[in-house]
Amino acid sequence: MREVVRYRSIRGDDYRHVWVVGDLHGCYQQLKQQLIARKFDERCDLLIAVGDLIDRGTDSAACLALLDAPWFISVAGNHECMAYAALQGESRDHWRNNGGDWYFELSPIHRHSIDRLIQLTASLPHVLEVNVQTRLYVIAHADYPSARYDLGLPVNVDDVVWGRRRLQRAQSGDYQRIEGADHFIFGHTPLKKVCAYANQIYLDTGAVYGGPFSMVRLR
């Protein structure tokens, strides 16, 4: 059965500040430093991640544990999808070959606690819309594969978490707005700097590869 895209809608006006952060990939200490620098307050602020919390960095477990924090929300990234698929009995080599070795090096006791968190990723939204005053932001890991956004619109899950065609076209000068929302925020593809094409913002600047750690404030 083909997976159905999961949508979620939240009110950004319920928080003092709303931040969106690029792919974490286990860079927990760098994230902590960025939150301190921005005076992030866990009591009244919200942090939204564009997915790929895990793999390649030094502390995937700590980044994954953020899912238990009431001040944190993430959309599903392709690395979470690979991890969940591996736990469901699908090929583990695909995950291991893309940075998942850290999981297989855990002790059985630690692995049990991580399994619970990986299971949680199966309920993460693929697409998150955030209403901030009169503006509508849409956040997904890689792309929103439609010319127009609508809450609940059936779109291809693989394109949402893996797609790069829209970005590749934009980098060659072929880009246009996605109608139905003010701004779209994606991660997935590491870039040298945050890039904006029409009303799309690409936020992954390769922190795990030594690049800057990029965040944008919605409120």
N, C-alpha and C positions, 0 to 999 in steps of 0.2 A: 504493500500500500504506500502510495506517495505521501511524504510528510507534508503536513499543512503548515503554512507560515503562521507563527504565533505573533499576535499584535498585543501591545499594551499601551494604555494612555495614562499619563499622570499630569497633575497640576503643578507646574513649576512655581506658581505663586504661593504654594504652601511652605516654601523654604525661603530663608534669607538670601542665600546664594546657591546657584546651581552650576556646577562645573562638569565639563565633559573632558575625559582624558583619553589619549590614544592607547594603542596596544600596550599592555603591561608586560606580557611575556616574562613573568617572574621577577620583575625589577621592583621588588617591594621597598627596599631602602630608598631608592630614588623617588618613589611615589611619596613616601613619608616626608622626605625633604621638601618636595614640591608643595605638599599640603601645609607644612609648617610655614613655608615662605609666603603662602597665600592666606595665612591665618584662617585656615579651614576650621570650622567649628562643628564638631560631630553632633551637637545638640540641635542645630538649626539649619545646617547646610546639607546639600545632597551632591554626591559624586556619581556620575554616570560613566561607565566604561564602554568602549566600542567593541568589546570582546577580545579574545585571545589573552586571557588572564595568565595563561600557563605556557610552559615550554621555553627552552633556550636560555632563560635567565637563571639566576642563582637561587631564587626562592619562590618557586611556583606554588608550593603548599600555602605559604602565607598569603599570596595573592588570591588563591582559590578560597581561602578562609574568609575573605572579605564578603563573600556571599551571605555570611551570617550577620553582617553588620547592618543595622537599620538605616544607616546613612549612605548606603552603597547600592547601586543597581547596575547591572550589566546586560547588554544584549549578548546573544550567543555568537561566538566566533567559530571559525573553522577548526581551531585547535580544541575547543571544548567539544565540538561535534566528533572529532577523531577520538578523543578520550572516551566519550560516552559509547561510541560504537565499539571500541575495544573492550569495554566492560560488558557489552552485550554479546560478546563472542565473535565479533567480526575481526578482521585481520589486525593484529597488534603491530605488525611490522610497519604499516602505514603511519601509525602514530609514532613509533620509535624512531623511524627515519626522519620525522619532522620535529624532533626535540623532546619526545616523550620518554626518553631513557630515565629521567629522574624518578618517575613513578616506579619503575621496575627495580630501582636500587633501594627503595624504602623497605623497612622492616615490616613483617606481616601485621603487627599491631598498628603501626602508623598508616599502612596502606588501607586498613579497614576504615579509619577516619576519613581518609581522602576519598575512598569509594563513595561515602555518603555525600560528599560535596560534589563529586562528579555526577552522581545521580541527580543532584539538584539542578545541574546545568540543563537537563532535559526539559525543565519548565521555564527556562529563561526565554524572554521574548526574542524573536528574530528582528522585530521592528518595534521601536519605542517612539511614541510621539509625546512631546512635552509642550504643553500650553503655557506660555509666559506672557501675561497681559494679553495683547492683541496678536502676538506672534505664535506661529506653530513651527516647532522644530521636529524633524524626523531623524532618528538615529538608527543605523544598521551597521553591520560589520563591514561589508564590502560594497554593496550597491543596493539600490532600489530599482529593480529591473522593469520599470514601466515609465511611460511618458507623463503619467499623472498619478499622484498619491491619493489613496482613499483608505481609511481605516478598515481593515478586514479584507481588502482586495486580494484575491488569490494571485500570488506571484510565485516564481520558481525559487524554492529554498536554496538550491545550490548556487544560483546567481546571487542571492542575498548574502551568503556567507563566503563564497569563493570568487565571485565575479570580478573581473578586471577590465572587461571590454569597454565600459563607459569611460573609465579613467584613461585607458589607452587611446581612445578616440579623442578625449579632451586634450591630452598631451600633444596630439598631432594637430590641434586647432579646431577640431570638430566637436563642439559642445553646445548644449542648449539647456534651458531650465527644465526642471521637473515641476509640473504644475501641481497645485493642491496643497502646498505648504510653503512657508517662507524660506526655510533653509533645511538642507540635508547634510548630515555629518557622518562620515565614513572613516574607517581605519583600513587595516588589512595590508595595504601596499606601503612598505617603508619608503619615504621620500626624504630629500635633503632638508625640506622645510614644509611648513603647512601650506597647502595649495588650495586655491578656490577657483572653481570654474562655474560660471553662471551662479546658481544658488546652491552649489555643492562644495562642501569643505572636506578636505582629506587630511586627517589629523595624525596619522602614524608617521612619525619622523625617526623611527628606528632606534629608540632608546636602548634596546637590548644589544644593538650593534655599535653603541657608543655615540649615537646621535642625541640631539636634544630631547627633552621630555616635554611633550606638547599638551597643553590644556587650553580650553576655551570656556569662557564664562557666559552662560545664557541669561543669568539674572544676578 
